Amino acid sequence: MVAKKVKEKIVQNSPNAVLKFSIKSVVAILIAMVFLFPIYWLVVTSLKTDVEIMGKTLTYFPKLISFDAWKEQFQDKAFLISLRNSVIIASLAMTISLTVGIPASYAMGRFNIPGKKLILLTFLITQMMPSSLLLTPLYLIFAKVNLLNSFLAPAMAVASGSIPFIIITLRPYFMNLSKTLDDAARIDGCNAFTSFLFIMLPTVKTGVITVLTISFLQGWNDLVYSMTFNTSAYMRPLTANIYKFMDKYGMRWNCIMAYGLVLVIPVVLAFIFLQKYIVGGMTAGAVKE
């Protein structure tokens, strides 16, 4: 149906319009191919044998498809433990970030808080701080409260960067909600908490899905906090164990690519299925006060 409408539109337009449309389509396809090629190369290389990868002739499709690299990953207990660790750290980071960040963004957007602009400026500054700058103070804090070598330490460190992002992103959503929603909720017997939980949150679900996805992916992609706060190899996530395929005999590229695909798949799926929410949520912050 969509293709038919596009075809009818092209037929109705002038030759110049058809030419412009064709050029734009070709450019869009080329750009998509450039950005998707690394993903394609990950998939193809993970299905090649070591002999073909190290061969003199470069191949863009495996001569003999081999799933040995994938079988090795999912038969390796260390890989499954690392996968579990990544899921736990990402889920904890997301939960902490949303539990703190969403109520804070609601308060910043709906109530007149003294020093609100200074608080927002502080949040913006924290977004610019590199993680390497925070490692030493966070390490000392976690050491004093006995949180080292636990999943909670890297999750809290990741959440410390996600919470300002959540507040900055969701605050415009709550600001743009009509005040009549509050009045209607109070008439129906809601207090401030139930009004926030059952009225406000469903109304801003687009923004919530955006920050939920981003905060989970930040925890999923974490490396520096997990390596610093967890010295035990048993506690490390996927991002910290890819080095095991690099030894004195060389690099096992098919296993590295299969391992990398496991890391990339959640990110790709999130942006494929939640693209409209993520784009809408990121642009909603561009409002003028």
C-alpha positions, 0 to 999 in steps of 0.5 A: 500500500505504501509503495503504491502511494509513493509510485502514484505520487512520483507519476503525478510529479514532474520529471525533476521531482522524480529525479530528486526523489531517486537521488535522495533514495540512492543517498539514503541507501548508501548512508544506511549501507555505510552504517550497517556494514559494521554489523554485517561484518560482525555477523559474517566474521563470526560465521567464518572459520579461523582458516578463512579469516587468516587467509590471504584472500578477503571474503565478504561472505563465508565460504563455509558457514561455521557456528563453532564460535557461537557454540563455544560462547553458549557452552562456556560457563564463564560466558553465561556468568558474565551474561548474567552479571551484565543483565543484573548490573544493567537492571539494577542501574535502570531500577535505581535511576528510574526510582530516583530520577522520575520522582525528581523530574516530576518535582522539578517540573511541577513545583516551585523549588528554591534554587531550581535553575542552580540545581539544573545547572549542576545536573548539566555539569555532572553530565560533562564529567568523565567517569575517570574523574569519579572513580577515586571518590566513588571507590573510597565511598564504596570501600567505606560502606563495604560495597566493593565486589558487589553488583550494587557498586557499579550499578549505583555508579552508572545510576549517578550519571543516568539520574541527571539525564533522566531529570533533564529529559523528563522535566519538560514532559511534566512541565507541559502537562495541564494543571487541570490534570492535578485538579481532576485527580484531587477531585477524584480523591487522589493525593500527591503520590497517587496522582503522580503514580496513576495520572502523571506517569501514564501520560508521559510514558513516551519519555519514561520508555526513553529514559528506561531504555537509555539507563538500561543500555548505560548499565549494559555497556559499562566497563570502567566501573565494573572493572574498578569496583569488582576485582573478582573475575566472577563478578565481571560483565560481558564487556570486561571479558572479551580480552580472553580471546586475545592470547600469545597465539593471536586473536580468535576473530570469529569468537571476538565477533560472536562475543561482540554481537551478543553485546550489540544485539540488545542495543540494536533491538532497543533502537529498532523497536523503541525508535519512535519513543527514543527520538520523541523523548530526546527532542521533547527536552528542546522546549523554551521556558 
